[in-house]
């Protein structure tokens, strides 16, 4: 850093490291199976006639279409720049810097902690149990938290959260904290959604996104679902023009009845490929499947994970090393790709193991 930056930067930012997103880790690759993106690329057209005007803060077509899709009242919904903005807005709105805390349950999505740390909000951690279920006793024994983040299905373990456990957490924090259920991957485990429980729990917040099943990661469009008082509070903090006009047009179109049908078809294809990939990886000696497969990725443990990772990178096949996460030593996460990508990945794994003398 320069002397000027050293003198001016917020003290809480000095020790922080940027989130290691897939694109920051690797700038090139032939097959991208490291960011939980969809293998599908769907075509959309936009109308540029209003690009000279500022966009709506909350585009009506997007709000109404997603509310219809999710089964909520439009007043229970806010559109954001990806679910990541929803995370940050919840922290900025409901946590006082230097005073309040959030609660997370590692191993889980890294942006909960990073968003809190950049806002000078404390992060309390209660590790998941060995089977990646919630440590309910540990969570309920943690005080002085304003927001509890629970990823379901969880990234990177692919595990669901038991309904009884979430009920316990929601009831325990009913008068003290928001409980945020991150449903970024819910289309791959649709029956587990908590959206129907919004009316029962004033402290329940649900995060959604178009980045995964909708195959629109490049659009950066997400949604925060909550009861109206929570949404009204968040609207005090969100930027005046958060959703660019082209994003709004594409998002509204993606949520049409015809494109929802296409979404369902593509989710079925991904789930079928996920099962095929899971079965193939499970048959490989020294590979151990970890967690569950309720999202669009598969997590496995392999003693030579670092060597395999380096080999795959050298071949332009990019997956995600999760070994730095707590309790995920030697674990690699593979996004479910197209049949051709999945076949190439399995072929490269066979090549690596053959070169290292591994048994079949």
C-alpha positions in Angstrom: 0.0 0.0 0.0 1.0 3.6 -0.5 1.6 5.8 2.6 -1.6 7.7 1.8 -3.7 4.5 1.7 -2.0 3.3 4.8 -3.0 6.4 6.6 -6.6 6.5 5.4 -7.8 2.9 5.2 -10.3 1.8 7.8 -8.5 -0.1 10.5 -10.8 -3.1 10.3 -9.9 -3.6 6.7 -6.1 -3.8 7.1 -5.9 -7.5 8.0 -8.6 -8.6 5.5 -8.0 -10.6 2.3 -10.4 -10.3 -0.7 -12.8 -13.2 -1.2 -11.2 -15.7 -3.4 -13.8 -16.0 -6.2 -13.4 -18.4 -9.0 -12.4 -15.7 -11.4 -9.8 -14.2 -9.0 -8.2 -17.6 -8.4 -7.8 -18.5 -12.1 -7.9 -16.1 -15.1 -8.1 -18.8 -17.8 -9.4 -22.3 -18.3 -11.1 -24.6 -20.8 -13.7 -26.0 -18.5 -15.1 -24.0 -15.6 -16.4 -26.4 -13.0 -15.3 -24.4 -10.0 -18.0 -21.7 -9.5 -21.3 -23.7 -9.3 -22.4 -22.0 -12.5 -25.0 -23.6 -14.9 -23.6 -25.4 -18.0 -26.4 -23.8 -20.0 -26.2 -20.4 -21.8 -29.7 -19.1 -22.8 -30.3 -16.4 -25.3 -32.1 -13.1 -24.4 -32.7 -9.8 -26.2 -32.9 -6.3 -24.7 -34.5 -3.0 -25.7 -32.0 -0.2 -25.5 -34.5 2.6 -26.0 -34.5 3.6 -22.3 -30.8 3.2 -21.6 -30.4 7.0 -21.4 -32.7 7.0 -18.3 -32.0 5.9 -14.7 -33.6 2.5 -14.0 -36.2 1.8 -11.4 -34.9 0.9 -7.9 -37.2 -2.1 -7.8 -38.4 -2.9 -11.4 -42.1 -3.8 -11.3 -41.9 -6.6 -13.8 -39.1 -8.3 -12.0 -40.7 -7.9 -8.5 -44.1 -9.2 -9.7 -42.7 -12.0 -11.8 -40.4 -13.3 -9.0 -43.1 -12.9 -6.4 -45.4 -15.0 -8.5 -42.6 -17.6 -9.0 -41.7 -17.7 -5.3 -45.3 -17.6 -4.1 -44.9 -14.4 -2.0 -46.5 -11.0 -1.9 -44.5 -8.4 -3.9 -44.2 -6.4 -0.6 -42.2 -9.3 0.8 -39.5 -9.1 -1.8 -36.5 -6.9 -2.7 -34.4 -7.2 -5.9 -30.6 -6.9 -5.3 -27.4 -7.2 -7.2 -27.0 -10.9 -6.6 -27.8 -12.5 -3.3 -24.4 -11.1 -2.2 -25.8 -7.6 -2.0 -28.7 -9.0 0.1 -26.1 -10.4 2.6 -24.4 -7.0 2.8 -27.6 -5.0 3.1 -28.8 -7.2 6.0 -25.6 -6.7 7.9 -25.5 -2.9 7.2 -29.1 -2.5 8.2 -29.3 -4.6 11.3 -25.8 -4.5 12.8 -24.0 -1.6 14.3 -20.3 -1.4 13.3 -17.9 -2.1 16.2 -20.7 -3.3 18.4 -22.9 -6.1 16.9 -22.2 -9.6 15.6 -23.4 -12.1 13.1 -23.4 -15.9 13.5 -22.3 -18.4 10.9 -21.8 -22.2 10.8 -18.7 -23.2 9.0 -17.9 -24.8 6.6 -20.2 -22.5 4.7 -20.3 -19.7 2.1 -17.4 -17.3 2.8 -19.2 -14.0 1.9 -21.2 -13.9 5.2 -18.0 -13.4 7.2 -16.3 -11.1 4.6 -19.3 -8.8 4.3 -19.4 -8.6 8.1 -15.7 -7.9 8.5 -15.7 -5.2 5.9 -18.5 -3.5 7.9 -16.6 -3.8 11.1 -19.2 -6.3 12.4 -18.1 -9.2 14.5 -18.4 -12.8 13.4 -19.3 -15.6 15.8 -18.8 -19.2 14.6 -20.5 -22.4 15.6 -19.1 -25.3 13.5 -21.3 -27.8 11.9 -21.4 -31.2 13.4 -19.3 -34.0 11.8 -22.3 -35.0 9.6 -22.7 -31.3 8.7 -25.9 -30.8 10.6 -26.4 -27.7 12.7 -25.0 -27.7 16.2 -28.2 -26.6 17.8 -26.9 -26.5 21.3 -23.9 -24.4 20.3 -26.1 -22.0 18.2 -28.6 -21.5 21.0 -25.9 -20.9 23.5 -24.4 -18.0 21.4 -25.6 -14.6 22.5 -25.2 -11.1 21.3 -25.9 -11.8 17.6 -28.2 -9.8 15.3 -28.2 -12.0 12.2 -27.8 -15.7 11.9 -26.8 -17.0 8.4 -27.7 -20.6 7.5 -27.0 -21.8 3.9 -29.6 -24.5 2.8 -28.6 -26.4 0.8 -25.2 -25.6 2.2 -22.2 -24.5 0.1 -19.8 -26.3 -0.1 -21.2 -29.5 1.6 -24.4 -29.8 -0.5 -26.3 -30.7 2.7 -29.9 -29.7 3.6 -30.9 -28.4 7.0 -33.5 -30.4 8.9 -36.8 -28.6 9.3 -36.9 -29.3 13.1 -33.4 -27.7 13.5 -34.4 -24.5 11.6 -37.6 -24.3 13.6 -35.6 -24.5 16.8 -33.2 -21.7 15.6 -36.0 -19.5 14.5 -37.9 -19.9 17.7 -34.8 -19.3 19.9 -33.9 -16.0 18.1 -37.6 -14.9 17.7 -37.1 -11.8 19.7 -33.4 -11.1 19.3 -32.0 -11.9 15.7 -32.9 -12.4 12.1 -32.4 -15.9 10.8 -31.3 -15.8 7.2 -31.8 -19.0 5.1 -29.7 -18.7 2.0 -31.5 -20.7 -0.7 -29.2 -20.0 -3.6 -29.4 -23.6 -4.6 -33.0 -24.3 -3.7 -34.2 -25.2 -7.3 -32.1 -28.4 -6.9 -33.9 -29.3 -3.7 -37.2 -27.4 -4.2 -39.3 -29.3 -1.6 -37.0 -27.9 1.2 -37.8 -24.2 0.7 -38.8 -22.1 3.7 -40.8 -19.6 1.7 -44.1 -20.9 3.0 -43.0 -20.2 6.5 -42.5 -16.5 6.2 -45.9 -15.7 7.7 -45.1 -17.8 10.7 -41.7 -16.3 11.5 -41.3 -12.5 11.6 -37.5 -13.0 11.9 -37.2 -15.3 8.9 -35.3 -13.9 5.8 -34.7 -16.0 2.6 -32.0 -15.2 0.0 -32.5 -16.3 -3.6 -30.6 -15.8 -6.8 -30.8 -16.1 -10.6 -27.1 -17.1 -10.7 -27.4 -20.9 -10.3 -30.4 -22.8 -11.7 -31.5 -19.9 -13.9 -28.1 -19.9 -15.6 -27.7 -16.1 -15.2 -24.6 -15.8 -13.0 -23.3 -12.9 -15.3 -26.5 -10.9 -14.7 -25.9 -10.4 -10.9 -29.6 -10.5 -9.9 -30.8 -11.8 -6.5 -33.7 -11.5 -4.2 -34.3 -11.0 -0.5 -37.6 -12.4 0.8 -38.9 -11.3 4.2 -41.8 -9.9 6.0 -42.7 -6.3 5.0 -41.1 -4.6 8.1 -37.7 -6.2 7.2 -38.0 -5.2 3.5 -38.9 -1.6 4.5 -35.8 -1.4 6.7 -33.6 -2.7 3.9 -35.0 -0.2 1.5 -33.5 2.6 3.6 -30.0 1.3 2.8 -30.1 0.0 -0.8 -28.6 2.2 -3.5 -31.1 4.4 -5.5 -30.5 2.6 -8.8 -29.2 -0.9 -8.0 -30.7 -2.9 -10.9 -29.4 -1.9 -14.4 -32.1 -1.7 -17.1 -30.7 -4.6 -19.2 -30.6 -6.7 -16.0 -34.2 -5.9 -15.3 -35.3 -6.8 -18.8 -33.5 -10.1 -18.9 -34.6 -11.1 -15.3 -38.3 -10.3 -16.1 -38.0 -12.4 -19.2 -36.3 -15.3 -17.5 -39.2 -15.4 -15.0 -41.9 -15.8 -17.7 -44.0 -19.0 -17.7 -42.2 -20.3 -20.8 -38.8 -19.8 -19.3 -39.7 -21.2 -15.9 -40.6 -24.4 -17.8 -37.2 -24.3 -19.5 -35.6 -23.8 -16.0 -37.3 -27.0 -14.8 -36.1 -29.0 -17.8 -32.5 -27.8 -17.3 -32.6 -28.5 -13.6 -33.7 -32.1 -14.4 -30.8 -32.4 -16.8 -28.3 -31.1 -14.2 -29.7 -33.4 -11.5 -29.4 -36.4 -13.8 -25.8 -35.5 -14.7 -25.1 -34.9 -11.0 -26.2 -38.5 -10.2 -24.1 -39.9 -13.0 -21.1 -37.9 -11.8 -21.7 -38.9 -8.2 -21.9 -42.5 -9.1 -18.7 -42.4 -11.2 -16.7 -40.6 -8.5 -17.9 -43.0 -5.8 -16.4 -45.9 -7.7 -12.9 -44.5 -7.7 -10.6 -46.0 -5.2 -9.4 -43.5 -2.5 -12.2 -41.1 -3.3 -14.7 -40.5 -0.6 -17.9 -38.5 -1.2 -18.4 -35.8 1.4 -21.7 -34.2 2.5 -24.7 -34.5 0.2 -25.7 -33.6 -3.3 -28.7 -31.3 -2.8 -27.1 -28.5 -4.9 -25.4 -28.5 -8.3 -22.0 -29.8 -7.2 -20.3 -32.8 -5.7 -17.8 -32.7 -2.9 -15.2 -35.4 -2.4 -12.1 -36.1 -0.4 -8.9 -37.5 -1.9 -5.5 -37.8 -0.2 -3.7 -36.4 -3.2 -6.1 -33.5 -3.7 -3.4 -30.8 -4.2 -1.6 -32.9 -6.8 -4.8 -33.7 -8.6 -5.9 -30.1 -8.5 -2.6 -28.9 -10.0 -2.9 -31.5 -12.8 -6.5 -30.5 -13.7 -5.5 -26.8 -13.8 -2.6 -27.7 -16.1 -5.2 -29.2 -18.4 -7.6 -26.3 -18.3 -10.1 -28.2 -16.1 -10.9 -25.9 -13.1 -12.6 -27.3 -10.0 -12.6 -25.8 -6.5 -10.2 -26.8 -3.7 -12.0 -26.6 -0.4 -9.1 -27.9 1.8 -8.8 -24.6 3.6 -12.3 -24.9 5.0 -12.7 -26.3 8.5 -13.2 -30.1 8.5 -12.7 -30.3 4.7 -9.1 -31.2 4.5 -8.2 -32.7 1.1 -11.7 -31.9 -0.2 -12.4 -30.8 -3.8 -15.7 -29.5 -5.1 -16.9 -30.2 -8.6 -19.7 -28.2 -10.3 -21.9 -30.4 -12.4 -21.2 -29.4 -16.0 -22.4 -30.5 -19.4 -22.1 -34.3 -20.2 -19.0 -33.5 -22.3 -17.4 -31.6 -19.4 -18.2 -34.3 -16.9 -16.8 -36.9 -19.2 -13.6 -34.9 -19.7 -13.2 -34.4 -16.0 -13.5 -38.2 -15.3 -11.1 -38.9 -18.1 -8.5 -36.5 -16.6 -8.9 -38.0 -13.2 -8.2 -41.5 -14.7 -5.2 -40.1 -16.5 -3.8 -38.6 -13.3 -4.3 -41.7 -11.3 -2.7 -43.8 -14.1 0.4 -41.6 -14.1 0.7 -41.8 -10.3 0.3 -45.6 -10.3 -3.0 -45.6 -8.5 -5.1 -48.8 -8.7 -8.4 -48.9 -10.6 
